[in-house]
Amino acid sequence: MRFKIFLLASYVLALPLVLAATILVSLYFFHQNQTSLKKSWGITKATPHYEALPEQRASITLETEARDARIDVLEEFFIRHDSPLVGYGKEFVVVADEYELDYRLLPAIAMQESNLCKKAPENSHNCWGFGIYGGKVTRFANYNEAIDTVAKGLARNYVANGLVQPSEIMTKYTPGSNGSWADGVNFFMDYIHSSL
């Protein structure tokens, strides 16, 4: 019985020593393994290495262009009426802003005068009846030239002289009209506005 107690006491006392020795030997081999790995990778210090961030970070820049809703409204108007002016919405808005005109004025006149260029004199690009009287037809090389010239003419010869509303413009633009021209232009300006 004494022998059994001796064995049990030896086991209880030896077990923590054996565990401690096992842990120390494992740590030693782990450390040796880490050191040899660092040497094989060319790392000589046991301290951690930190690198500075790159001076310029890669970044993604998204640029968005604000789109003027008036352009979309005009484009929809031209598309709805199957006009050859489809694609010129931006030109109308830019020119209207440049000459301080209502952006709806030129498209409304074009609708009144030529059903948005569908009934304009052939190869004239003149959808506004601008400079068309008797046998005379004013022709433009393209729609951009026509839009700019008509807008400039309205700004200088009408708006600058206080003729701003379609009924006022009509007195000089189509003096023989009984008012139906201004009524039509106002109707189409309101129609375009209702799309906003």
C-alpha positions as YAML, in Angstrom:
chain: A
units: angstrom
residues:
- id: 1
  name: MET
  ca: [0.00, 0.00, 0.00]
- id: 2
  name: ARG
  ca: [2.84, 2.33, 0.76]
- id: 3
  name: PHE
  ca: [4.17, 1.67, -2.64]
- id: 4
  name: LYS
  ca: [0.88, 2.65, -4.25]
- id: 5
  name: ILE
  ca: [0.81, 5.90, -2.27]
- id: 6
  name: PHE
  ca: [4.41, 6.59, -3.27]
- id: 7
  name: LEU
  ca: [3.57, 6.01, -6.94]
- id: 8
  name: LEU
  ca: [0.50, 8.21, -6.72]
- id: 9
  name: ALA
  ca: [2.44, 11.01, -4.99]
- id: 10
  name: SER
  ca: [5.24, 10.74, -7.54]
- id: 11
  name: TYR
  ca: [2.71, 10.94, -10.37]
- id: 12
  name: VAL
  ca: [0.97, 13.99, -8.88]
- id: 13
  name: LEU
  ca: [4.28, 15.77, -8.30]
- id: 14
  name: ALA
  ca: [5.91, 14.70, -11.56]
- id: 15
  name: LEU
  ca: [2.97, 15.53, -13.84]
- id: 16
  name: PRO
  ca: [3.26, 19.33, -13.51]
- id: 17
  name: LEU
  ca: [7.04, 19.09, -13.98]
- id: 18
  name: VAL
  ca: [6.67, 16.97, -17.12]
- id: 19
  name: LEU
  ca: [4.01, 19.34, -18.51]
- id: 20
  name: ALA
  ca: [6.18, 22.38, -17.77]
- id: 21
  name: ALA
  ca: [9.18, 20.76, -19.42]
- id: 22
  name: THR
  ca: [7.09, 19.81, -22.47]
- id: 23
  name: ILE
  ca: [5.82, 23.37, -22.83]
- id: 24
  name: LEU
  ca: [9.35, 24.82, -22.51]
- id: 25
  name: VAL
  ca: [10.77, 22.39, -25.10]
- id: 26
  name: SER
  ca: [7.86, 23.18, -27.49]
- id: 27
  name: LEU
  ca: [8.43, 26.91, -27.11]
- id: 28
  name: TYR
  ca: [12.13, 26.47, -27.75]
- id: 29
  name: PHE
  ca: [11.53, 24.54, -30.98]
- id: 30
  name: PHE
  ca: [8.82, 26.98, -32.04]
- id: 31
  name: HIS
  ca: [11.22, 29.88, -31.52]
- id: 32
  name: GLN
  ca: [13.98, 28.07, -33.44]
- id: 33
  name: ASN
  ca: [11.57, 27.37, -36.30]
- id: 34
  name: GLN
  ca: [10.48, 31.03, -36.45]
- id: 35
  name: THR
  ca: [14.09, 32.23, -36.47]
- id: 36
  name: SER
  ca: [15.03, 29.89, -39.31]
- id: 37
  name: LEU
  ca: [11.97, 31.02, -41.31]
- id: 38
  name: LYS
  ca: [12.88, 34.66, -40.82]
- id: 39
  name: LYS
  ca: [16.44, 33.97, -41.97]
- id: 40
  name: SER
  ca: [15.22, 32.15, -45.05]
- id: 41
  name: TRP
  ca: [13.03, 35.15, -45.89]
- id: 42
  name: GLY
  ca: [15.86, 37.56, -45.27]
- id: 43
  name: ILE
  ca: [14.43, 38.94, -42.01]
- id: 44
  name: THR
  ca: [17.25, 39.30, -39.54]
- id: 45
  name: LYS
  ca: [15.58, 41.12, -36.68]
- id: 46
  name: ALA
  ca: [13.09, 39.48, -34.42]
- id: 47
  name: THR
  ca: [11.14, 42.75, -34.15]
- id: 48
  name: PRO
  ca: [8.19, 43.28, -36.44]
- id: 49
  name: HIS
  ca: [8.66, 45.36, -39.56]
- id: 50
  name: TYR
  ca: [6.28, 48.12, -40.55]
- id: 51
  name: GLU
  ca: [6.15, 49.82, -43.90]
- id: 52
  name: ALA
  ca: [4.90, 53.30, -44.60]
- id: 53
  name: LEU
  ca: [1.74, 53.67, -46.62]
- id: 54
  name: PRO
  ca: [2.30, 54.59, -50.24]
- id: 55
  name: GLU
  ca: [2.38, 58.33, -50.78]
- id: 56
  name: GLN
  ca: [-0.41, 58.20, -53.32]
- id: 57
  name: ARG
  ca: [-3.33, 55.95, -52.71]
- id: 58
  name: ALA
  ca: [-5.24, 54.50, -55.58]
- id: 59
  name: SER
  ca: [-8.68, 56.02, -55.69]
- id: 60
  name: ILE
  ca: [-11.70, 55.88, -57.87]
- id: 61
  name: THR
  ca: [-13.16, 59.19, -58.90]
- id: 62
  name: LEU
  ca: [-16.61, 59.31, -60.36]
- id: 63
  name: GLU
  ca: [-17.51, 62.42, -62.24]
- id: 64
  name: THR
  ca: [-21.11, 63.10, -62.91]
- id: 65
  name: GLU
  ca: [-22.47, 65.74, -65.12]
- id: 66
  name: ALA
  ca: [-25.64, 67.35, -63.97]
- id: 67
  name: ARG
  ca: [-28.14, 67.03, -66.77]
- id: 68
  name: ASP
  ca: [-30.53, 69.88, -67.40]
- id: 69
  name: ALA
  ca: [-34.11, 68.56, -67.26]
- id: 70
  name: ARG
  ca: [-35.10, 71.04, -69.96]
- id: 71
  name: ILE
  ca: [-33.00, 69.10, -72.46]
- id: 72
  name: ASP
  ca: [-34.89, 65.90, -71.68]
- id: 73
  name: VAL
  ca: [-38.24, 67.70, -71.92]
- id: 74
  name: LEU
  ca: [-37.40, 69.07, -75.37]
- id: 75
  name: GLU
  ca: [-36.03, 65.75, -76.58]
- id: 76
  name: GLU
  ca: [-39.21, 64.01, -75.46]
- id: 77
  name: PHE
  ca: [-41.27, 66.68, -77.26]
- id: 78
  name: PHE
  ca: [-39.28, 66.19, -80.49]
- id: 79
  name: ILE
  ca: [-39.47, 62.41, -80.27]
- id: 80
  name: ARG
  ca: [-43.20, 62.43, -79.55]
- id: 81
  name: HIS
  ca: [-43.77, 64.50, -82.70]
- id: 82
  name: ASP
  ca: [-41.27, 62.59, -84.86]
- id: 83
  name: SER
  ca: [-39.28, 65.76, -85.53]
- id: 84
  name: PRO
  ca: [-35.93, 66.00, -87.32]
- id: 85
  name: LEU
  ca: [-34.91, 68.14, -84.33]
- id: 86
  name: VAL
  ca: [-34.40, 65.02, -82.18]
- id: 87
  name: GLY
  ca: [-30.89, 65.32, -80.75]
- id: 88
  name: TYR
  ca: [-30.89, 69.15, -80.71]
- id: 89
  name: GLY
  ca: [-32.49, 69.63, -77.28]
- id: 90
  name: LYS
  ca: [-29.22, 70.67, -75.68]
- id: 91
  name: GLU
  ca: [-28.54, 73.18, -78.48]
- id: 92
  name: PHE
  ca: [-31.93, 74.82, -77.88]
- id: 93
  name: VAL
  ca: [-31.27, 75.12, -74.12]
- id: 94
  name: VAL
  ca: [-27.72, 76.45, -74.54]
- id: 95
  name: VAL
  ca: [-28.76, 79.04, -77.11]
- id: 96
  name: ALA
  ca: [-31.82, 80.09, -75.09]
- id: 97
  name: ASP
  ca: [-29.62, 80.65, -72.04]
- id: 98
  name: GLU
  ca: [-27.03, 82.52, -74.10]
- id: 99
  name: TYR
  ca: [-29.61, 84.96, -75.50]
- id: 100
  name: GLU
  ca: [-31.77, 85.01, -72.35]
- id: 101
  name: LEU
  ca: [-34.84, 83.55, -74.04]
- id: 102
  name: ASP
  ca: [-37.44, 81.16, -72.71]
- id: 103
  name: TYR
  ca: [-36.11, 77.73, -73.75]
- id: 104
  name: ARG
  ca: [-39.59, 76.78, -75.01]
- id: 105
  name: LEU
  ca: [-39.98, 79.73, -77.40]
- id: 106
  name: LEU
  ca: [-38.02, 78.45, -80.41]
- id: 107
  name: PRO
  ca: [-39.45, 74.90, -80.29]
- id: 108
  name: ALA
  ca: [-42.98, 76.32, -79.92]
- id: 109
  name: ILE
  ca: [-42.50, 78.63, -82.92]
- id: 110
  name: ALA
  ca: [-41.07, 75.71, -84.91]
- id: 111
  name: MET
  ca: [-44.16, 73.66, -84.05]
- id: 112
  name: GLN
  ca: [-46.48, 76.52, -85.04]
- id: 113
  name: GLU
  ca: [-44.65, 77.35, -88.27]
- id: 114
  name: SER
  ca: [-43.61, 73.95, -89.64]
- id: 115
  name: ASN
  ca: [-44.91, 71.15, -87.40]
- id: 116
  name: LEU
  ca: [-41.40, 70.89, -85.89]
- id: 117
  name: CYS
  ca: [-39.60, 71.08, -89.26]
- id: 118
  name: LYS
  ca: [-41.70, 68.45, -91.01]
- id: 119
  name: LYS
  ca: [-43.22, 71.12, -93.29]
- id: 120
  name: ALA
  ca: [-40.21, 73.42, -93.67]
- id: 121
  name: PRO
  ca: [-38.97, 74.39, -97.15]
- id: 122
  name: GLU
  ca: [-36.78, 71.61, -98.51]
- id: 123
  name: ASN
  ca: [-33.08, 71.78, -97.60]
- id: 124
  name: SER
  ca: [-33.61, 75.05, -95.74]
- id: 125
  name: HIS
  ca: [-33.25, 73.89, -92.10]
- id: 126
  name: ASN
  ca: [-35.65, 76.78, -91.53]
- id: 127
  name: CYS
  ca: [-38.38, 75.50, -89.21]
- id: 128
  name: TRP
  ca: [-39.39, 78.96, -87.95]
- id: 129
  name: GLY
  ca: [-40.60, 80.74, -91.07]
- id: 130
  name: PHE
  ca: [-37.71, 83.08, -90.33]
- id: 131
  name: GLY
  ca: [-37.09, 85.35, -93.33]
- id: 132
  name: ILE
  ca: [-39.63, 83.46, -95.45]
- id: 133
  name: TYR
  ca: [-42.07, 85.73, -97.27]
- id: 134
  name: GLY
  ca: [-43.25, 86.03, -100.83]
- id: 135
  name: GLY
  ca: [-40.82, 83.99, -102.90]
- id: 136
  name: LYS
  ca: [-37.91, 84.51, -100.50]
- id: 137
  name: VAL
  ca: [-36.66, 81.61, -98.37]
- id: 138
  name: THR
  ca: [-33.85, 82.09, -95.85]
- id: 139
  name: ARG
  ca: [-31.75, 78.92, -95.79]
- id: 140
  name: PHE
  ca: [-29.30, 77.66, -93.20]
- id: 141
  name: ALA
  ca: [-26.46, 75.17, -93.60]
- id: 142
  name: ASN
  ca: [-27.71, 73.06, -90.69]
- id: 143
  name: TYR
  ca: [-30.03, 73.11, -87.67]
- id: 144
  name: ASN
  ca: [-27.32, 74.42, -85.34]
- id: 145
  name: GLU
  ca: [-26.82, 77.49, -87.51]
- id: 146
  name: ALA
  ca: [-30.59, 77.95, -87.81]
- id: 147
  name: ILE
  ca: [-31.22, 77.66, -84.05]
- id: 148
  name: ASP
  ca: [-28.48, 80.16, -83.24]
- id: 149
  name: THR
  ca: [-29.48, 82.67, -85.94]
- id: 150
  name: VAL
  ca: [-33.18, 82.61, -85.09]
- id: 151
  name: ALA
  ca: [-32.48, 82.92, -81.35]
- id: 152
  name: LYS
  ca: [-30.08, 85.81, -81.92]
- id: 153
  name: GLY
  ca: [-32.62, 87.52, -84.19]
- id: 154
  name: LEU
  ca: [-35.41, 87.15, -81.61]
- id: 155
  name: ALA
  ca: [-33.17, 88.45, -78.82]
- id: 156
  name: ARG
  ca: [-31.89, 91.49, -80.74]
- id: 157
  name: ASN
  ca: [-34.89, 92.47, -82.84]
- id: 158
  name: TYR
  ca: [-37.79, 91.52, -80.57]
- id: 159
  name: VAL
  ca: [-36.92, 90.97, -76.90]
- id: 160
  name: ALA
  ca: [-34.45, 93.88, -76.81]
- id: 161
  name: ASN
  ca: [-37.34, 96.08, -78.05]
- id: 162
  name: GLY
  ca: [-39.75, 94.87, -75.38]
- id: 163
  name: LEU
  ca: [-41.48, 92.24, -77.54]
- id: 164
  name: VAL
  ca: [-41.23, 89.25, -75.17]
- id: 165
  name: GLN
  ca: [-44.59, 87.47, -75.12]
- id: 166
  name: PRO
  ca: [-45.76, 85.56, -78.23]
- id: 167
  name: SER
  ca: [-48.63, 88.08, -78.70]
- id: 168
  name: GLU
  ca: [-46.05, 90.92, -78.72]
- id: 169
  name: ILE
  ca: [-43.61, 89.05, -80.96]
- id: 170
  name: MET
  ca: [-46.47, 88.30, -83.38]
- id: 171
  name: THR
  ca: [-47.00, 92.00, -84.11]
- id: 172
  name: LYS
  ca: [-43.65, 92.11, -85.92]
- id: 173
  name: TYR
  ca: [-42.98, 88.43, -86.74]
- id: 174
  name: THR
  ca: [-46.33, 87.73, -88.41]
- id: 175
  name: PRO
  ca: [-48.17, 91.06, -88.44]
- id: 176
  name: GLY
  ca: [-51.01, 89.73, -90.58]
- id: 177
  name: SER
  ca: [-52.01, 87.09, -88.02]
- id: 178
  name: ASN
  ca: [-55.42, 87.39, -86.37]
- id: 179
  name: GLY
  ca: [-53.93, 86.15, -83.07]
- id: 180
  name: SER
  ca: [-53.93, 82.46, -83.94]
- id: 181
  name: TRP
  ca: [-50.11, 82.45, -84.31]
- id: 182
  name: ALA
  ca: [-49.60, 83.71, -80.75]
- id: 183
  name: ASP
  ca: [-52.32, 81.35, -79.47]
- id: 184
  name: GLY
  ca: [-50.55, 78.41, -81.11]
- id: 185
  name: VAL
  ca: [-47.11, 79.40, -79.79]
- id: 186
  name: ASN
  ca: [-48.53, 79.88, -76.27]
- id: 187
  name: PHE
  ca: [-50.31, 76.52, -76.49]
- id: 188
  name: PHE
  ca: [-47.09, 74.69, -77.42]
- id: 189
  name: MET
  ca: [-45.05, 76.53, -74.77]
- id: 190
  name: ASP
  ca: [-47.60, 75.43, -72.15]
- id: 191
  name: TYR
  ca: [-47.56, 71.91, -73.58]
- id: 192
  name: ILE
  ca: [-43.76, 71.73, -73.25]
- id: 193
  name: HIS
  ca: [-43.95, 73.20, -69.72]
- id: 194
  name: SER
  ca: [-46.47, 70.57, -68.64]
- id: 195
  name: SER
  ca: [-43.85, 67.89, -69.35]
- id: 196
  name: LEU
  ca: [-41.53, 69.22, -66.62]
...
